[in-house]
Amino acid sequence: MSNSKNGGFLDRTFKLKENKTDVRTEIIAGVTTFMTMAYILAVNPNILSASGMDRGAVFTATALASCIATLMMALFANYPFVLAPGMGLNAYFAYTVVLGMGYTWQTALTAVFVEGLIFIVLSVTNVREAIFNAIPMTIKHAVSAGIGFFIAFIGLQNAKIVVDSSTLVSLYSFKSSLANGTFRSEGITVLLALIGIVVTGILMVRQVKGGMLWGILITWGLGIICELTGLYVPDAELGMFSVLPNFSAGFSVPSLAPTFMKLDFSNVFSLNFIVVVFAFLFVDMFDTLGTLIGVASKADMLDKDGRLPKISGALLADAIGTSAGAVLGTSTTTTFVESASGVAEGGRTGLTAVTAAILFGLSLLLSPIFLAIPSFATAPALVMVGFLMISAFLKIDFTDYTESIPSFLCLIAMPFMYSISEGISMGIISYVVINLICGKAKEKKISILMYVLTVLFILKYVFL
């Protein structure tokens, strides 16, 4: 009787019958989505720790931000979309803003917080549509593909498959590692990462649910076997640590104190800070909108005009999640494209999101396991996320050079200049300048906002 009552309550709350779904389907969809994106709990602390942040605190912040933002998605929009700190945006945070531009991670968190506040304002007004419509679709595709290249490159570096050399970058030398005695601490992990990429690729081809997560677990499992048999020897000086979970402190939740409320507003009024905020905002906005539209179309949620009803609620959940995540201590929280896996399982309502949010909450108790997962085990997931994102480049019209050349410049700038924001600015500047000089500006209906952005980006290069 109680199950019937619960089913009735859930049906009324999430409008299950109206959306032609049921409790069981929604819960399975939520578990599936969580499984496909749980890798973020291992990857995010690895990436953000490069900026000097405490890995344990980042893990807790990641789980809490994902839980809170996903619950808001269910509350504000009743959609089966799951949110977490976004791939690409975390890389921009750690490698471009902190390591590249020299800001502290506290200032970077402040930029994320401010971006979230701006996004909240844009989400409750019509400004977001104006910005979305101003940027040509071809540049949006290029941004997505460029981030894919950037993420894959970072994955290869984290696994030390790609290393510094006299030619800037080159393949890791197994011969040298055998000669200098570092193979058992470093070389073996490079080999395991390469195996992991192949294994993850095979799992994706076989359409195994949670293929990326399984890829991480298998690679990590091989690492554990290697450590237990003496094939892998941890060496802290080389940055190679034990891959065995440390349960000495029990299953306690890592303290949030090292990152909670660590915002630094001292650089808020500098031009560089504004550029960083804009880059976060731009990537977050178009990544979110693209994900929402792409996943919603697979679930037949779009109306006859190709619009997504209640998109304002979905964007608001994303925006509040971003600011809340920054306060907790993590990079931009955004809607994950992996939500498509839950939709493919039949998820159609916020109950799918609530299920995934509960699992993110429960994951807090398993921190010793997630924090022991090494970067060589998460690298295959980064490479495969890059593969999934690069497909956006296929949507670009290569017969029209005024479209494809700016898109190409946008794409290559991200990995080669090691910066997502440089790619965005190169794409926008070249798109406007090429079309203007070639007399195509009126035909392309380039908006005033695009000209404003172009001028701002050029001024940035002149004065910064």
Disulfide bonds with the S-S distance in Angstrom:
none
